[in-house]
Amino acid sequence: MIELKNSASWKSSVDAISSFIAEGNFRFTDSGVKFRALDPSQVVLVNFEMDKKFFDKYDVEPSFVGLDLVELSKIMARTQPNDRLLMELTDSELTLKFENELSRSFSLPIIDVSDEEINLPEPKFEASVEINARMLKEALKDAGLFGSSVVLKVKPGQFFIEARGSQGQLKAVSRGSKKVSVSCTSEVTAKYSLNFLQNIVKEADSEKKVLLELKTDSMIRVSYKIGECPIQFHLAHMIL
C-alpha cells in the first residue's frame, strides 16, 4: 500500500511524463518510485524519481509496472484538493483510491511495455542557466508568436531566447539577476522545438527555478523539482 495525503506532486509528475510518454514502466523499488523512458519519436528522454520519504506510507514489494499513462493522467485529474491518495498493486492492476467525504476507487490494468534499459546521456555541457520558471514560460510564449522553434544562446553573463518567422522575430535577453544566473565555459547556440520545450516546463512551479544545461548544436537537459521530487528531460536539438 502506498499513501499520499497530498497527491498534487504525484498528479503533476504523471502529467509531466504523460505529455511525452503514452505507455511506460514505473519501477517501485525499496527506495521509491522511478521512471525513465524515451518518447516514441526519440526526441525526449524523461527521467523521474520520487523517494519513498515523500510518501506518507510506502509499503510495496519491488515491482516493474507497465501502465497507460494517458489514462493514469485522466484518473489523477479527478482528484480534489483535500483527497488522500491510496495506491495498491496486484499482479494485474493498479488501484487508486481517493479518500475524502466521498471515497472513490479506480483501477488500471497492468500492461506489457518494453523494458529495455535506457542509459542517461552524460554530455559535457558548456553552459548552464538557472532561470525563474515563470519568466521562462512567458519568454517561450513570446517565441510562439513567430515560430515553432526557438534558439537559445548563452554568453558570459547573458542568456538569449530568439525566434523568427514570416510574421516577425523575438529577441529576449537576460543579463543576470535574482531570477536568472548564467555560467558558461564558451559561447553556446542551439535550436530546439518550441512545443517540446513548452511541454517540458509546463509542470514547473512558476515561483521556482528551472536548470537548463546546454552545449552548442547538442541536446539540452532541463531539470526542476515537482514538489521535492526531481525530474529531468533530455531534449534533442534541431539543425540551425
Secondary structure in CASP SS format (residue, H / E / C, confidence):
PFRMAT SS
TARGET T0000
AUTHOR 0000-0000-0000
METHOD secondary structure of the structure
MODEL  1
M C 1.00
I E 1.00
E E 1.00
L E 1.00
K C 1.00
N C 1.00
S C 1.00
A H 1.00
S H 1.00
W H 1.00
K H 1.00
S H 1.00
S H 1.00
V H 1.00
D H 1.00
A H 1.00
I H 1.00
S H 1.00
S C 1.00
F C 1.00
I C 1.00
A C 1.00
E E 1.00
G E 1.00
N E 1.00
F E 1.00
R E 1.00
F E 1.00
T C 1.00
D C 1.00
S C 1.00
G E 1.00
V E 1.00
K E 1.00
F E 1.00
R E 1.00
A E 1.00
L E 1.00
D C 1.00
P C 1.00
S C 1.00
Q C 1.00
V C 1.00
V E 1.00
L E 1.00
V E 1.00
N E 1.00
F E 1.00
E E 1.00
M E 1.00
D E 1.00
K H 1.00
K H 1.00
F H 1.00
F C 1.00
D C 1.00
K E 1.00
Y E 1.00
D C 1.00
V C 1.00
E C 1.00
P C 1.00
S E 1.00
F E 1.00
V E 1.00
G E 1.00
L E 1.00
D E 1.00
L H 1.00
V H 1.00
E H 1.00
L H 1.00
S H 1.00
K H 1.00
I H 1.00
M H 1.00
A C 1.00
R C 1.00
T C 1.00
Q C 1.00
P C 1.00
N C 1.00
D C 1.00
R E 1.00
L E 1.00
L E 1.00
M E 1.00
E E 1.00
L E 1.00
T C 1.00
D C 1.00
S C 1.00
E E 1.00
L E 1.00
T E 1.00
L E 1.00
K E 1.00
F E 1.00
E E 1.00
N C 1.00
E C 1.00
L C 1.00
S C 1.00
R E 1.00
S E 1.00
F E 1.00
S E 1.00
L E 1.00
P E 1.00
I C 1.00
I C 1.00
D C 1.00
V C 1.00
S C 1.00
D C 1.00
E C 1.00
E C 1.00
I C 1.00
N C 1.00
L C 1.00
P C 1.00
E C 1.00
P C 1.00
K C 1.00
F C 1.00
E C 1.00
A E 1.00
S E 1.00
V E 1.00
E E 1.00
I E 1.00
N E 1.00
A H 1.00
R H 1.00
M H 1.00
L H 1.00
K H 1.00
E H 1.00
A H 1.00
L H 1.00
K H 1.00
D H 1.00
A H 1.00
G C 1.00
L C 1.00
F C 1.00
G C 1.00
S C 1.00
S E 1.00
V E 1.00
V E 1.00
L E 1.00
K E 1.00
V E 1.00
K E 1.00
P C 1.00
G C 1.00
Q E 1.00
F E 1.00
F E 1.00
I E 1.00
E E 1.00
A E 1.00
R E 1.00
G E 1.00
S C 1.00
Q C 1.00
G E 1.00
Q E 1.00
L E 1.00
K E 1.00
A E 1.00
V E 1.00
S E 1.00
R C 1.00
G C 1.00
S E 1.00
K C 1.00
K C 1.00
V E 1.00
S E 1.00
V E 1.00
S E 1.00
C E 1.00
T C 1.00
S C 1.00
E C 1.00
V E 1.00
T E 1.00
A E 1.00
K E 1.00
Y E 1.00
S E 1.00
L H 1.00
N H 1.00
F H 1.00
L H 1.00
Q H 1.00
N H 1.00
I H 1.00
V H 1.00
K C 1.00
E C 1.00
A C 1.00
D C 1.00
S C 1.00
E C 1.00
K C 1.00
K E 1.00
V E 1.00
L E 1.00
L E 1.00
E E 1.00
L E 1.00
K C 1.00
T C 1.00
D C 1.00
S C 1.00
M C 1.00
I E 1.00
R E 1.00
V E 1.00
S E 1.00
Y E 1.00
K E 1.00
I E 1.00
G C 1.00
E C 1.00
C E 1.00
P E 1.00
I E 1.00
Q E 1.00
F E 1.00
H E 1.00
L E 1.00
A C 1.00
H C 1.00
M E 1.00
I C 1.00
L C 1.00
END
